[in-house]
């Protein structure tokens, strides 16, 4: 299956990305926090859902703000602002939920979230490369 429609490609990519992430993160949280695998898989699924929803909401806000800027384009500074805003907002959502769910401190949840951030940095690069190898490049990059 090679989704040629850009919208279909984005949906397939997002769903596959999140499914693999949940399958990896759930067991890792189980080991790290000595919790039942079913519970941490459910937490990973919840976190994935929050990340998807936050991504949609944040990107909508960011693009509205961006459209009002006099300077067009995405400079390094604008991309940094986007990344920091997105990840910072995600931390605000996820850390309290992780602390409550895993019955740990906010500090431990924050540390776990920082480890997950490092994991997702590497995973995102590897996943995108693999996805492009399997499904081909999108029209915008071909």
C-alpha positions, 0 to 999 in steps of 0.5 A: 500500500502506497498512499499517494493522497497527501491526506491519506498518507498523513493519516496512515503515518500518524496512526502507524507512528502512534501504534508503534510508540504505544507498543514500545512506551507501554512496556518501558513504563511498566518496567521503569515504574514496576506497574502492570503492563496493561495499565501502562499500555493504557497510559501510553494510549492515553498519552498518545491520544493527548499528544495527537489532540494537542498537536492538532490544537497547538498547530491550529493556534500556531498557524493562526499566530503565524499568519498574522506575522509580518515576516513570512516563512519558518526561520530557525527561531520560529521553528524553535518557538514551535518545538518549545511551545509544542513540547512545553505544552505537552509536558504540562498535559502529560506530567500530572497525568503520568504522576497520578497514573503511575502513583509517583511524584511530579518530579519522577514523572517529569524525569520520565517525560524527559526520557520519553522526549529523548526517545521520541526525538530518535524514534521520530527520525528513525520512523520517518526514514523507515516510513519513507523507505516503505511507502516512498517519499511524499509528492512534496519531497519527490 
